[in-house]
């Protein structure tokens, strides 16, 4: 016999199922809050983390999490509908840029990896300056040695792949 999936839906902002009223594993959706959740083992509603792409047409509540221009942000206050305003958001994550040249408009805490020298940098801002600071822990000599070792390994892998009769090594 197939198992039915039970869901609860609400169009009332901030409404959640009453604790104890639904079975563990059931899902709920609150459309105005753009929130989905699940009933946990104690039969209490548990909002699942929702990460959305930023939209200038949406109103965000404090604590909402969005992705904007490759970074994750948490709303510090009521935001929108409007163009993205960094003053209303806290940067909570992001990614490292991968290029031989540093990003042109870095933000505080942004990472950049330079594949030419094997260095990972962070954009560091203090009271009177801002600069890329290496966080790799490798000096120039060890970085060059590491890159030479990687090049030797890549060459050896290419040799093995060429003699393996079409078998790829990855």
HUBELNOR-V265961 format. One record per pair of residues at least 12 apart in sequence whose ideal C-beta (glycine too) atoms are under 8 Angstrom apart, sorted by the first residue. I is the first residue (numbers start at 1). J is the second residue. If there is no record, write none. Layout:
# HUBELNOR-V265961
I_J ; I_J
This chain:
# HUBELNOR-V265961
5_26 ; 5_27 ; 6_22 ; 6_23 ; 6_26 ; 6_27 ; 7_26 ; 7_27 ; 7_28 ; 7_29 ; 8_22 ; 8_26 ; 8_27 ; 8_28 ; 8_29 ; 9_28 ; 9_29 ; 9_30 ; 9_31 ; 10_28 ; 10_29 ; 10_30 ; 10_31 ; 11_31 ; 11_32 ; 12_30 ; 12_32 ; 13_30 ; 13_32 ; 13_33 ; 14_30 ; 14_33 ; 15_30 ; 16_28 ; 16_30 ; 16_37 ; 16_45 ; 16_47 ; 17_39 ; 17_45 ; 19_42 ; 19_43 ; 19_44 ; 19_45 ; 20_43 ; 20_44 ; 21_43 ; 22_39 ; 22_43 ; 22_45 ; 23_39 ; 23_43 ; 24_39 ; 24_40 ; 24_41 ; 24_42 ; 24_43 ; 25_38 ; 25_39 ; 26_38 ; 26_39 ; 27_39 ; 28_45 ; 33_61 ; 34_50 ; 34_52 ; 34_58 ; 35_47 ; 35_48 ; 35_50 ; 36_48 ; 36_50 ; 49_65 ; 50_64 ; 50_65 ; 51_65 ; 51_66 ; 51_67 ; 51_72 ; 52_64 ; 52_65 ; 52_66 ; 52_67 ; 53_66 ; 53_67 ; 53_68 ; 54_66 ; 54_67 ; 54_68 ; 54_73 ; 54_84 ; 55_80 ; 56_80 ; 56_81 ; 56_82 ; 56_83 ; 56_84 ; 57_80 ; 57_81 ; 58_80 ; 58_81 ; 59_78 ; 59_79 ; 59_80 ; 59_81 ; 60_75 ; 60_78 ; 60_79 ; 60_80 ; 61_75 ; 61_78 ; 62_75 ; 62_76 ; 62_77 ; 62_78 ; 63_75 ; 64_79 ; 65_92 ; 66_89 ; 68_84 ; 68_89 ; 69_84 ; 70_94 ; 70_95 ; 71_91 ; 71_93 ; 71_94 ; 71_95 ; 71_107 ; 72_91 ; 72_92 ; 72_93 ; 72_94 ; 73_89 ; 73_90 ; 73_91 ; 73_92 ; 74_89 ; 74_90 ; 74_92 ; 75_88 ; 75_89 ; 75_90 ; 76_88 ; 76_89 ; 76_90 ; 91_107 ; 91_108 ; 91_109 ; 94_109 ; 94_110 ; 94_111 ; 95_111 ; 96_111 ; 96_112 ; 96_113 ; 96_120 ; 97_110 ; 97_111 ; 97_112 ; 97_113 ; 98_112 ; 98_113 ; 98_115 ; 99_112 ; 99_114 ; 99_115 ; 100_114 ; 100_115 ; 100_116 ; 102_114 ; 102_121 ; 102_132 ; 103_123 ; 106_123 ; 106_130 ; 106_132 ; 107_123 ; 108_123 ; 108_124 ; 108_125 ; 108_130 ; 109_122 ; 109_123 ; 110_122 ; 110_123 ; 111_123 ; 111_135 ; 112_132 ; 117_140 ; 117_143 ; 117_147 ; 118_136 ; 118_138 ; 118_143 ; 118_146 ; 118_147 ; 119_134 ; 119_136 ; 119_138 ; 119_143 ; 120_134 ; 120_135 ; 120_136 ; 121_133 ; 121_134 ; 121_135 ; 121_136 ; 122_135 ; 157_169
